[in-house]
Amino acid sequence: MDRRCVLDLVLVRHAEAEDHSSDGTDTSRRLTARGQEQAATVARALGAFALQEGLEIWFSPKLRTQQTAEALQCELHAPIFQPQPALATGDFSRLAFAWQERIPGHLILVGHQPFLGDWCADLCGLHLPMSKASVTFLRTKDDGSRFQFLGHLRVELLQFLARA
C-alpha cells in the first residue's frame, strides 16, 4: 500500500493560556509560563514518535495555538508549518478538504475545544475530554472510511515520557 494513502492525524489542544489578553481579544491570548512548559513537554514527547515522513503542522491563527505549534516546530522540524482558519472556526469540512488536497503523511492539528473533541467523535466514534496540551493519535483505516483511534495522552503522561 502506498504510504501516502494513510494519514496519521495528531490532534493537539493548545497549552495553558492566559485568561485575558492585553488587548482584550480572544485571538491574542498568550501561553502562560506553565503553558510554555507544557508546549515544550508535548514537543519533546512527540519527538520520540516517528512522525517525520511528510509531516505538516497546522494551527489555528489564534496566538496560543501558534505558540504551541512553534514549540512543536522547533522539536520536529516540519517542512510545512501553517495557520488554518478552519481550526479556529470549527469548519471541519474545509479542514478535511485542505488535507485531502495535500495528502500529508502525518498531520498535526493544533486547535481548540470543543472542536477537537467533536472531530475525534466524528472521525472515530470516541468522544474524549481534550484537556490542555493533550495529544490524540488517529490513523485512517485501510478502506479510508473512518479513523482508527490509536491513543490519547494527557500532559501529565507526556511529562513522564519526555523525561524518559
Disulfide bonds with the S-S distance in Angstrom:
none
